[in-house]
Amino acid sequence: MDVTTLAVALIGVGGTLGGTLGGALLSQRVTREQNQRADRERAEDRHDRAQEARRDLYARLNTTARAYRVAARDAIRAAERGESIEPAVLDAAKEAWAEQYSLAQMALPKEVHEIASSLNRALGVGYSVVKQLPSASNRVEAYSRAKDWFSGALSDGVYLLRVTLRHDLGVEAEPDFERTRTRMLIVLDTERRSLERLLASEQATRPV
């Protein structure tokens, strides 16, 4: 074999090896990119499912809080008209809220949980207010206080929960939200503690 023939043969072998190695590297690159794309799609799918689950949870939390407030307010109005309070409706609303609040506690971010927890205590005080109406020594004052609670501080608390949930989901961006949230939370807690002290005082002075 002369030098020219040998050179051509070597070039042919080198070209074949180069083509084989190049093809393998290209195949590896394509596979890697496909895997990365599949990982991104799976991550996006998990995120979307988590967001959907969070939206559902927040919707149920908001709905049951509003239903609880409405049931209590309706019970107050019925009692003021001299009608008997139907405890099953109010108790069912209370239990529905308690169930959703219990589930939500495991998933709520700190800021949202703070609002939900404060509202839970406020709703509990409101429940006591309604339950004590029949035995109130001053019915007019008791009804007025109950109506003020559910149309005032507690109504604002339910609104605060809704806005906070929407803000956390990114569907509502209220300017200066953090300052507003803090201010409304302080008012709700202050009003609740004041009502708790008043109820405790009345309970302590009530004849056995």
Secondary structure, 3 states (H helix, E strand, C coil): CCHHHHHHHHHHHHHHHHHHHHHHHHHHHHHHHHHHHHHHHHHHHHHHHHHHHHHHHHHHHHHHHHHHHHHHHHHHHHHHCCCCCCHHHHHHHHHHHHHHHHHHCCCCCHHHHHHHHHHHHHHHHHHHHHHCHHHCCCHHHHHHHHHHHHHCHHHHHHHHHHHHHHHHHCCCCCCCHHHHHHHHHHHHHHHHHHHHHHHHHHHHHCCC
